[in-house]
Amino acid sequence: MEGKSKTRVLVICIHNSSRSQMAEEYLKRFGGDLFEVESAGIEPGNLNPVVVELLGEEGIDIQGKQTRSVFDLHQAGRSFDYVIAVCDPEAKEACPIFPAEKKRLHWPFPDPSAVQGSLEEKLIQVRPIRDLIRAKVEGFVEGWRTGSAGCC
């Protein structure tokens, strides 16, 4: 994409600890030539260790990555062409708004932090959420590449 700037995308959620991190990493993996991608949350927390493990299964290392605040990005004067909210339907109202957003998309996914059980049980429960996020991102990127109206 010589001479053409990348589309700026911000993926947001409440804590920036799971869903937004996965979506950010998949957008970078499948559409890094098209998009400049970041993620943030309204109440940044700690990375979900289950998500770190599950992304690691796919060769994506986010260990040691810091969560980010939408407020910090806004105060830094950042703007984005697309803001993608990945909050679950129940939390849609609490999902952050980014003041400098041009176009907002909502991709509702279940919250991995809500799963209970041992580490192995959590991995089993969160793996399908990871796969849903990956499939949504792959579809979005493919739609973007082909100019499909369904991508955005």
Residue frames as a rotation matrix with the C-alpha (Angstrom) as fourth column:
MET 1
0.576 0.817 0.000 0.00
0.817 -0.576 0.000 0.00
0.000 0.000 -1.000 0.00
GLU 2
-0.512 -0.853 -0.098 2.69
0.840 -0.522 0.147 2.44
-0.176 -0.007 0.984 -0.99
GLY 3
-0.897 0.048 0.439 1.67
0.123 -0.927 0.353 6.06
0.424 0.371 0.826 -0.77
LYS 4
0.078 0.984 0.160 -1.61
-0.200 -0.142 0.969 5.28
0.977 -0.108 0.186 0.97
SER 5
-0.637 -0.304 0.709 -1.95
-0.721 -0.093 -0.687 5.61
0.275 -0.948 -0.160 4.71
LYS 6
-0.795 0.320 -0.514 -3.39
0.382 0.924 -0.016 2.78
0.470 -0.209 -0.857 6.71
THR 7
0.176 0.926 0.333 -6.89
-0.147 -0.310 0.939 2.98
0.973 -0.214 0.082 8.14
ARG 8
-0.795 -0.464 0.390 -6.67
-0.400 -0.081 -0.913 3.69
0.455 -0.882 -0.121 11.88
VAL 9
0.212 0.842 -0.496 -8.69
-0.049 0.516 0.855 1.28
0.976 -0.157 0.150 14.03
LEU 10
-0.684 -0.284 0.672 -9.28
-0.677 -0.096 -0.730 1.33
0.272 -0.954 -0.127 17.78
VAL 11
-0.113 0.613 -0.782 -10.79
0.196 0.785 0.588 -1.74
0.974 -0.086 -0.209 19.44
ILE 12
-0.584 -0.053 0.810 -12.46
-0.658 -0.554 -0.511 -0.93
0.475 -0.831 0.289 22.74
CYS 13
0.068 0.604 -0.794 -13.98
0.421 0.704 0.572 -2.76
0.904 -0.374 -0.206 25.66
ILE 14
0.925 0.350 0.149 -14.41
0.014 -0.423 0.906 -2.17
0.380 -0.836 -0.396 29.37
HIS 15
0.803 -0.588 0.095 -11.06
-0.088 0.040 0.995 -3.42
-0.589 -0.808 -0.019 30.72
ASN 16
0.572 -0.600 -0.559 -8.90
-0.765 -0.146 -0.627 -3.94
0.295 0.786 -0.543 27.60
SER 17
-0.117 -0.632 0.766 -7.89
-0.849 0.464 0.253 -7.28
-0.515 -0.620 -0.591 29.11
SER 18
-0.281 0.092 0.955 -9.40
0.135 0.989 -0.056 -9.91
-0.950 0.113 -0.290 26.80
ARG 19
0.447 0.615 0.650 -11.69
0.680 0.238 -0.694 -9.33
-0.581 0.752 -0.311 23.80
SER 20
0.948 -0.093 -0.306 -10.18
-0.232 -0.857 -0.460 -6.05
-0.220 0.507 -0.834 22.64
GLN 21
0.020 -0.995 0.099 -6.69
-0.681 0.059 0.730 -7.51
-0.732 -0.082 -0.676 22.97
MET 22
-0.211 -0.052 0.976 -7.62
0.407 0.903 0.136 -10.55
-0.889 0.426 -0.169 20.86
ALA 23
0.752 0.564 0.341 -9.33
0.548 -0.249 -0.798 -8.44
-0.366 0.787 -0.497 18.19
GLU 24
0.695 -0.574 -0.434 -6.35
-0.584 -0.802 0.126 -6.06
-0.421 0.166 -0.892 18.05
GLU 25
-0.261 -0.885 0.385 -3.88
-0.448 0.464 0.764 -8.90
-0.855 0.027 -0.518 17.59
TYR 26
-0.049 0.303 0.952 -5.96
0.664 0.722 -0.195 -10.63
-0.746 0.622 -0.237 14.91
LEU 27
0.932 0.347 -0.103 -6.46
0.177 -0.685 -0.707 -7.35
-0.315 0.641 -0.700 13.02
LYS 28
0.318 -0.901 -0.295 -2.69
-0.773 -0.427 0.470 -6.89
-0.549 0.078 -0.832 13.06
ARG 29
-0.381 -0.496 0.781 -2.09
-0.061 0.856 0.514 -10.47
-0.923 0.148 -0.356 11.94
PHE 30
-0.077 0.458 0.886 -4.64
0.823 0.531 -0.202 -10.61
-0.563 0.713 -0.418 9.12
GLY 31
0.689 0.429 0.584 -4.83
0.695 -0.618 -0.367 -6.95
0.204 0.659 -0.724 8.13
GLY 32
0.312 -0.644 -0.699 -1.60
0.576 -0.457 0.678 -5.37
-0.756 -0.613 0.228 9.28
ASP 33
-0.685 -0.547 0.482 -0.93
0.702 -0.315 0.639 -4.16
-0.197 0.776 0.599 5.76
LEU 34
-0.183 0.745 0.642 -4.28
0.623 -0.418 0.661 -2.32
0.761 0.521 -0.388 5.78
PHE 35
0.746 0.648 0.154 -4.78
0.206 -0.444 0.872 -1.17
0.634 -0.619 -0.464 9.34
GLU 36
-0.623 -0.721 0.303 -2.96
-0.144 -0.276 -0.950 0.63
0.769 -0.636 0.068 12.12
VAL 37
0.344 0.844 -0.411 -4.57
0.129 0.391 0.911 -1.00
0.930 -0.367 0.026 15.16
GLU 38
-0.820 -0.448 0.356 -4.67
-0.315 -0.165 -0.935 -0.25
0.478 -0.878 -0.006 18.87
SER 39
0.068 0.866 -0.496 -6.95
0.492 0.404 0.772 -1.30
0.868 -0.296 -0.398 21.71
ALA 40
-0.857 -0.265 0.442 -8.05
-0.211 -0.601 -0.771 0.36
0.470 -0.754 0.459 24.93
GLY 41
-0.204 0.807 -0.554 -10.64
0.804 0.461 0.375 0.26
0.558 -0.369 -0.743 27.70
ILE 42
0.374 0.435 0.819 -12.56
-0.109 -0.857 0.504 2.62
0.921 -0.278 -0.273 29.93
GLU 43
0.716 -0.188 0.673 -11.25
-0.684 0.006 0.729 0.90
-0.141 -0.982 -0.124 33.08
PRO 44
0.222 -0.667 -0.711 -7.96
-0.565 0.507 -0.651 -0.75
0.795 0.546 -0.264 32.03
GLY 45
0.858 0.067 0.509 -7.21
-0.466 0.518 0.717 -3.84
-0.216 -0.853 0.476 34.06
ASN 46
-0.242 -0.924 0.296 -4.66
-0.631 0.382 0.675 -6.61
-0.737 -0.024 -0.676 33.83
LEU 47
-0.356 0.056 -0.933 -4.31
-0.843 0.411 0.347 -8.91
0.402 0.910 -0.099 30.86
ASN 48
0.649 0.622 0.439 -6.42
-0.726 0.678 0.112 -12.03
-0.228 -0.391 0.892 31.27
PRO 49
-0.341 -0.887 0.312 -3.91
-0.724 0.459 0.514 -14.91
-0.600 -0.051 -0.799 31.64
VAL 50
0.094 0.457 0.885 -6.31
0.303 0.833 -0.462 -17.26
-0.948 0.312 -0.060 29.85
VAL 51
0.956 0.265 -0.124 -6.28
-0.003 -0.412 -0.911 -14.97
-0.292 0.872 -0.393 26.81
VAL 52
0.235 -0.951 -0.201 -2.49
-0.925 -0.282 0.256 -14.70
-0.300 0.126 -0.946 26.96
GLU 53
-0.397 -0.344 0.851 -2.35
-0.248 0.933 0.262 -18.52
-0.884 -0.107 -0.456 26.91
LEU 54
0.377 0.665 0.645 -4.89
0.448 0.479 -0.755 -18.91
-0.811 0.573 -0.117 24.10
LEU 55
0.895 -0.166 -0.414 -3.24
-0.422 -0.618 -0.663 -16.33
-0.146 0.768 -0.623 21.85
GLY 56
-0.070 -0.979 0.192 0.06
-0.855 0.158 0.494 -18.05
-0.514 -0.129 -0.848 22.60
GLU 57
0.060 0.191 0.980 -1.41
0.176 0.964 -0.199 -21.26
-0.983 0.184 0.024 21.17
GLU 58
0.814 0.325 0.482 -1.58
0.526 -0.060 -0.848 -19.39
-0.246 0.944 -0.220 17.86
GLY 59
-0.015 -0.956 0.293 1.91
0.991 -0.053 -0.119 -17.93
0.130 0.289 0.948 18.05
ILE 60
0.250 0.154 0.956 0.81
0.140 -0.983 0.122 -14.49
0.958 0.103 -0.267 19.29
ASP 61
-0.241 -0.454 -0.858 2.78
0.917 0.183 -0.354 -13.35
0.318 -0.872 0.372 22.33
ILE 62
0.272 0.356 0.894 1.15
0.039 -0.932 0.359 -10.58
0.962 -0.063 -0.267 24.38
GLN 63
0.501 -0.164 -0.850 2.81
0.846 0.299 0.441 -11.50
0.181 -0.940 0.289 27.67
GLY 64
-0.380 -0.676 -0.631 3.91
0.819 -0.563 0.111 -8.32
-0.430 -0.475 0.767 29.39
LYS 65
-0.564 0.257 0.785 1.74
0.484 -0.667 0.567 -6.09
0.669 0.699 0.252 27.20
GLN 66
-0.903 0.229 -0.363 0.06
0.201 -0.521 -0.830 -3.23
-0.379 -0.822 0.424 29.05
THR 67
0.023 0.957 0.289 -3.63
0.998 -0.004 -0.067 -2.44
-0.063 0.289 -0.955 28.91
ARG 68
-0.898 -0.353 0.264 -4.51
0.400 -0.904 0.151 1.09
0.186 0.241 0.953 27.80
SER 69
-0.283 0.783 -0.553 -7.07
0.529 -0.354 -0.771 3.74
-0.800 -0.511 -0.314 28.65
VAL 70
0.142 0.427 0.893 -9.33
0.968 -0.250 -0.035 5.35
0.208 0.869 -0.449 26.05
PHE 71
0.926 0.212 -0.312 -8.95
0.307 -0.904 0.297 8.56
-0.219 -0.371 -0.903 28.04
ASP 72
0.115 -0.968 -0.221 -5.17
0.138 -0.205 0.969 8.52
-0.984 -0.142 0.110 27.62
LEU 73
-0.432 -0.235 0.870 -5.51
0.852 0.209 0.480 8.04
-0.295 0.949 0.110 23.87
HIS 74
0.537 0.716 0.445 -8.02
0.800 -0.600 -0.001 10.88
0.266 0.356 -0.896 23.66
GLN 75
0.823 -0.266 -0.501 -5.85
0.125 -0.777 0.617 13.21
-0.554 -0.571 -0.606 25.75
ALA 76
-0.235 -0.958 0.162 -2.93
0.338 0.076 0.938 12.40
-0.911 0.275 0.306 23.44
GLY 77
-0.099 0.282 -0.954 -5.02
-0.680 -0.720 -0.142 13.72
-0.727 0.635 0.263 20.55
ARG 78
-0.906 -0.240 0.350 -5.40
0.027 0.789 0.613 10.35
-0.423 0.565 -0.708 18.83
SER 79
0.026 0.929 -0.369 -8.13
-0.856 -0.170 -0.488 9.90
-0.516 0.328 0.791 16.23
PHE 80
-0.722 -0.179 0.669 -9.38
0.034 0.956 0.293 6.75
-0.691 0.234 -0.684 14.53
ASP 81
-0.749 0.451 -0.485 -11.24
-0.603 -0.163 0.781 6.00
0.273 0.878 0.394 11.33
TYR 82
0.172 0.775 -0.608 -13.04
-0.177 0.631 0.755 3.06
0.969 -0.022 0.245 12.95
VAL 83
-0.594 -0.208 0.777 -13.79
-0.803 0.107 -0.586 2.29
0.039 -0.972 -0.231 16.56
ILE 84
-0.113 0.499 -0.859 -14.87
-0.234 0.827 0.511 -1.31
0.966 0.258 0.023 17.13
ALA 85
-0.181 0.177 0.968 -16.61
-0.983 -0.055 -0.174 -2.03
0.023 -0.983 0.184 20.43
VAL 86
-0.434 -0.063 -0.899 -16.37
-0.295 0.952 0.076 -5.70
0.851 0.298 -0.432 21.42
CYS 87
-0.764 0.235 0.601 -18.44
-0.617 0.007 -0.787 -5.57
-0.189 -0.972 0.140 24.62
ASP 88
-0.842 0.535 0.077 -21.10
0.540 0.837 0.086 -8.19
-0.018 0.114 -0.993 25.17
PRO 89
-0.315 0.787 0.531 -24.71
0.398 -0.399 0.826 -7.17
0.862 0.471 -0.187 24.49
GLU 90
0.504 0.542 -0.673 -25.46
0.813 -0.033 0.582 -6.78
0.293 -0.840 -0.457 28.22
ALA 91
0.066 -0.590 -0.805 -22.61
0.711 -0.538 0.452 -4.28
-0.700 -0.602 0.384 28.64
LYS 92
-0.043 -0.104 0.994 -23.22
0.949 -0.314 0.008 -2.33
0.311 0.944 0.112 25.43
GLU 93
0.813 0.423 0.401 -24.29
0.298 -0.893 0.336 0.79
0.501 -0.154 -0.852 27.33
ALA 94
0.822 -0.549 -0.154 -21.17
0.014 -0.251 0.968 0.66
-0.570 -0.798 -0.199 29.52
CYS 95
0.299 -0.737 0.607 -18.87
0.931 0.364 -0.017 0.13
-0.208 0.570 0.795 26.55
PRO 96
-0.229 -0.475 -0.850 -16.62
0.416 -0.837 0.355 3.15
-0.880 -0.272 0.389 26.09
ILE 97
0.883 0.351 0.312 -17.24
0.453 -0.459 -0.764 5.90
-0.125 0.816 -0.564 23.59
PHE 98
-0.248 -0.963 -0.109 -14.23
0.834 -0.269 0.481 7.43
-0.492 0.028 0.870 21.91
PRO 99
0.288 0.496 -0.819 -14.84
0.179 -0.868 -0.463 11.13
-0.941 -0.014 -0.338 21.18
ALA 100
-0.182 -0.444 -0.877 -12.71
-0.733 -0.534 0.422 11.26
-0.656 0.719 -0.229 18.02
GLU 101
-0.505 0.024 0.863 -14.31
0.345 0.922 0.176 8.25
-0.791 0.387 -0.474 16.35
LYS 102
-0.736 0.230 -0.637 -15.47
-0.645 -0.524 0.556 8.59
-0.206 0.820 0.534 12.75
LYS 103
0.091 0.756 -0.648 -17.30
-0.684 0.520 0.511 5.28
0.724 0.397 0.564 12.36
ARG 104
-0.448 -0.155 0.880 -18.32
-0.845 0.395 -0.361 2.91
-0.292 -0.906 -0.308 15.15
LEU 105
-0.108 0.370 -0.923 -18.93
-0.443 0.813 0.378 -0.81
0.890 0.450 0.076 14.82
HIS 106
0.006 0.117 0.993 -20.26
-0.975 0.222 -0.020 -3.11
-0.223 -0.968 0.116 17.54
TRP 107
-0.093 -0.121 -0.988 -19.12
-0.399 0.914 -0.075 -6.72
0.912 0.387 -0.133 17.56
PRO 108
0.370 0.289 0.883 -20.64
-0.923 0.008 0.384 -8.27
0.105 -0.957 0.270 20.70
PHE 109
-0.113 -0.443 -0.889 -18.68
-0.150 0.893 -0.425 -11.15
0.982 0.085 -0.168 22.20
PRO 110
0.845 0.379 -0.377 -19.14
0.264 0.316 0.911 -12.93
0.465 -0.870 0.167 25.55
ASP 111
0.518 -0.637 0.571 -16.83
-0.770 -0.638 -0.012 -11.76
0.372 -0.433 -0.821 28.31
PRO 112
0.152 -0.540 -0.828 -13.97
0.059 0.841 -0.538 -14.22
0.987 0.033 0.160 28.98
SER 113
-0.768 -0.488 0.414 -13.53
-0.349 -0.224 -0.910 -12.83
0.537 -0.844 0.002 32.49
ALA 114
0.023 0.877 0.480 -17.00
-0.993 -0.036 0.112 -14.14
0.116 -0.479 0.870 33.37
VAL 115
0.391 0.123 -0.912 -16.02
-0.274 0.962 0.012 -17.81
0.879 0.245 0.409 32.98
GLN 116
0.436 -0.147 0.888 -15.46
-0.892 0.056 0.448 -19.88
-0.116 -0.988 -0.107 36.10
GLY 117
0.998 -0.026 -0.055 -13.43
0.025 0.999 -0.021 -22.95
0.056 0.019 0.998 36.94
SER 118
0.362 -0.930 0.071 -9.87
0.420 0.230 0.878 -24.22
-0.833 -0.288 0.473 36.86
LEU 119
-0.264 -0.554 -0.790 -7.39
-0.531 -0.600 0.598 -22.89
-0.805 0.577 -0.136 34.32
GLU 120
-0.957 -0.108 0.268 -8.09
0.128 0.673 0.729 -25.86
-0.259 0.732 -0.630 32.05
GLU 121
-0.133 0.984 0.122 -11.87
0.891 0.172 -0.421 -25.32
-0.435 0.052 -0.899 32.33
LYS 122
0.338 0.202 -0.919 -11.44
-0.007 -0.976 -0.217 -21.63
-0.941 0.079 -0.328 31.53
LEU 123
-0.680 -0.644 -0.350 -9.29
-0.401 -0.072 0.913 -22.44
-0.614 0.761 -0.210 28.50
ILE 124
-0.763 0.456 0.458 -12.01
0.617 0.725 0.307 -24.78
-0.192 0.516 -0.835 27.23
GLN 125
0.221 0.941 -0.258 -14.71
0.812 -0.324 -0.486 -22.12
-0.541 -0.102 -0.835 27.74
VAL 126
0.319 -0.152 -0.936 -12.76
-0.179 -0.979 0.098 -19.16
-0.931 0.136 -0.339 26.32
ARG 127
-0.685 -0.636 0.357 -11.29
0.192 0.315 0.929 -20.95
-0.703 0.705 -0.094 23.27
PRO 128
-0.131 0.681 0.721 -14.63
0.985 0.172 0.017 -20.68
-0.112 0.712 -0.693 21.35
ILE 129
0.755 0.333 -0.565 -14.77
0.338 -0.936 -0.099 -16.93
-0.561 -0.116 -0.819 22.16
ARG 130
-0.169 -0.910 -0.379 -11.25
-0.203 -0.345 0.917 -16.54
-0.965 0.231 -0.126 20.76
ASP 131
-0.692 -0.096 0.715 -12.31
0.571 0.534 0.624 -18.44
-0.442 0.840 -0.315 17.65
LEU 132
0.410 0.895 0.178 -15.40
0.879 -0.335 -0.340 -16.23
-0.245 0.296 -0.923 17.19
ILE 133
0.587 -0.264 -0.766 -13.26
-0.076 -0.959 0.273 -13.10
-0.806 -0.102 -0.583 17.43
ARG 134
-0.539 -0.838 0.085 -10.72
-0.044 0.129 0.991 -14.49
-0.841 0.530 -0.106 14.96
ALA 135
-0.399 0.460 0.793 -13.50
0.880 0.436 0.190 -15.44
-0.258 0.773 -0.579 12.49
LYS 136
0.685 0.676 -0.273 -15.13
0.599 -0.735 -0.318 -11.99
-0.415 0.054 -0.908 12.78
VAL 137
0.246 -0.693 -0.678 -11.80
-0.299 -0.719 0.627 -10.26
-0.922 0.049 -0.384 12.17
GLU 138
-0.690 -0.511 0.512 -10.96
0.273 0.471 0.839 -12.52
-0.670 0.719 -0.186 9.23
GLY 139
0.035 0.808 0.588 -14.36
0.980 0.087 -0.178 -11.76
-0.196 0.582 -0.789 7.69
PHE 140
0.744 0.198 -0.638 -13.92
0.225 -0.974 -0.039 -8.04
-0.629 -0.114 -0.769 8.25
VAL 141
-0.174 -0.913 -0.370 -10.45
-0.294 -0.310 0.904 -8.02
-0.940 0.266 -0.215 6.67
GLU 142
-0.655 -0.021 0.755 -11.60
0.604 0.585 0.541 -10.14
-0.453 0.811 -0.370 3.72
GLY 143
0.428 0.885 0.181 -14.59
0.867 -0.346 -0.358 -7.84
-0.254 0.310 -0.916 3.21
TRP 144
0.526 -0.330 -0.784 -12.28
-0.097 -0.939 0.331 -4.84
-0.845 -0.098 -0.526 3.33
ARG 145
-0.541 -0.836 0.086 -9.95
-0.062 0.142 0.988 -6.37
-0.839 0.529 -0.129 0.75
THR 146
-0.649 0.327 0.687 -12.76
0.743 0.470 0.477 -7.26
-0.167 0.820 -0.548 -1.64
GLY 147
-0.944 0.308 0.116 -14.78
-0.275 -0.932 0.237 -4.08
0.181 0.192 0.965 -1.10
SER 148
-0.467 0.799 -0.379 -17.71
0.635 0.601 0.485 -6.12
0.615 -0.014 -0.788 0.18
ALA 149
-0.152 0.508 0.848 -20.42
-0.363 -0.827 0.430 -3.91
0.919 -0.243 0.310 1.63
GLY 150
0.756 0.535 -0.378 -20.84
0.085 0.493 0.866 -6.38
0.649 -0.686 0.327 4.50
CYS 151
-0.092 -0.893 -0.440 -17.40
0.703 0.255 -0.664 -5.70
0.705 -0.370 0.605 5.92
CYS 152
-0.927 -0.374 -0.023 -18.27
0.307 -0.725 -0.617 -2.38
0.214 -0.579 0.787 7.57
